[in-house]
Amino acid sequence: MKKFVDLNSDVGESFGAYKIGLDGEVLSYVSSANIACGWHAGDPVVMRDTVKAAFKNGVGIGAHPGFFDVMGFGRRNMTVSPDEMKLYTIYQIGALYGFVRAAGAKMQHVKPHGAMYNMAAKDGKLARAIIDGIWEVDRDLIVLGLAGSELINAAKEKGLKAANEVFADRAYNSDGTLVARSLPGSMIHDKNIAISRVIRMVTEGKVTAINGEDININVDSICVHGDNPEAVDFVKLIKEELFKARVEIKPLSHIIK
């Protein structure tokens, strides 16, 4: 049974006059924050303010690079070469790195967003390209990716620290990948079911896939979404239930050595 686990959320996804998410509330409950780097979402003002807020709350700061696709919120697959994927990663880490340094903080990790995340979970070449980009920028950064994915494998092969991520509100296929959002049953809307699944993943290392099969799963970090008031309450409830299960919430830098 794990004694410690990270609780992370994607933040900094507002853009100009458009506000997305309840970052202020979410940062009060999570231990790590994945901050958009200006491509799928975010802008310089949002990036600066989100970095400062995360730092103020003692939350581990991570870059959240995605595809240059604001209209599709970075969730649409793109045809890219490994070299392009590597450069996309370097570019976006660098953009956030500046704001982190300016705030007197330190970058903790990198977690790809949306389609970039899902493609790298299955495609070894793209996964290695992302890892190469991270490696060339900062070899102390932790790679946060889907548990047991190609991205995690590539990070370990390269010698980077890797953290296995699970999702509180997403369904899993029997191979450990996430059920596509376009398919029925991909999202778990019943908070009680979602929380019981999370507790089991953390304490037993198992989750029931969408076909009813129990699969093994490694958990270092739990992703929670906080883009509406109900979701913020859900984040709070997960933290409370983990406490009851005697699992302490800590940033990735305290868990992954």
Secondary structure by P-SEA (a helix, b strand, c coil): cccbbbbbbbcccccccccccaaaaaaacccccccccccccccaaaaaaaaaaaaaabbbbbbbcccccccccccccccccaaaaaaaaaaaaaaaaaaaaaacccccbbbbcaaaaaaaaccaaaaaaaaaaaaacccccccccccccaaaaaaaaaccbbbbbbbcccccccccccccccccccccccaaaaaaaaaaaaacccccccccbbbbbbbcbbbbbcccaaaaaaaaaaaaaaaaacbbbbccccccc
